[in-house]
């Protein structure tokens, strides 16, 4: 497709389980971002990729969160030992260059029971 | 410390009237500002942007105004339409990869 694709669109899991969220950016976009939006909050920056490397991981809330990007394309955000406070919508965005407007996916709504 | 603030969580406007959404920022290094629109269960979509070398940028019904001395920007929608009902986020950038987003304003346009 032409846009940023995220999967799954919804994920419900039990506390303590690991989850993996996937992002397929727009082809050719070198910059990729992960954000989190909790209920009633703005977009919280998590991590930025330029190509396959992540020069800024400063937004990852804890060491339970990790992300990787392979082939300059697909990215995976992994949350280990999920907690209830991890419940949020996780949004992925990509842009051709890092200083250009971002294109967002529709997000993954994560619910931790 | 919230560097980009949208102090109005919600706004209701009659169809055909002007909608004005406001955004304040604290970091004087910000030089590029954007507005995004978000419908429920969808990701934000880019609407309009403005560089700090300008004080106004217009695109159809949407105009963004920037007041650098007041560190304030606003989005005007004229005339407002029911399809404009959404959450609007402003975002700011200081020439790097990082965008700082506000918390959003929910606009409801009443038919």
Boltz contact constraints between the chains, C-beta under 6 A:
constraints:
  - contact:
      token1: [A, 42]
      token2: [B, 101]
      max_distance: 6.0
  - contact:
      token1: [A, 42]
      token2: [B, 102]
      max_distance: 6.0
  - contact:
      token1: [A, 42]
      token2: [B, 103]
      max_distance: 6.0
  - contact:
      token1: [A, 42]
      token2: [B, 104]
      max_distance: 6.0
  - contact:
      token1: [A, 43]
      token2: [B, 101]
      max_distance: 6.0
  - contact:
      token1: [A, 48]
      token2: [B, 97]
      max_distance: 6.0
  - contact:
      token1: [A, 91]
      token2: [B, 43]
      max_distance: 6.0
  - contact:
      token1: [A, 98]
      token2: [B, 97]
      max_distance: 6.0
  - contact:
      token1: [A, 101]
      token2: [B, 34]
      max_distance: 6.0
  - contact:
      token1: [A, 101]
      token2: [B, 46]
      max_distance: 6.0
  - contact:
      token1: [A, 104]
      token2: [B, 43]
      max_distance: 6.0
  - contact:
      token1: [A, 104]
      token2: [B, 44]
      max_distance: 6.0
  - contact:
      token1: [A, 105]
      token2: [B, 43]
      max_distance: 6.0
  - contact:
      token1: [A, 106]
      token2: [B, 42]
      max_distance: 6.0
  - contact:
      token1: [A, 106]
      token2: [B, 43]
      max_distance: 6.0
  - contact:
      token1: [A, 107]
      token2: [B, 43]
      max_distance: 6.0
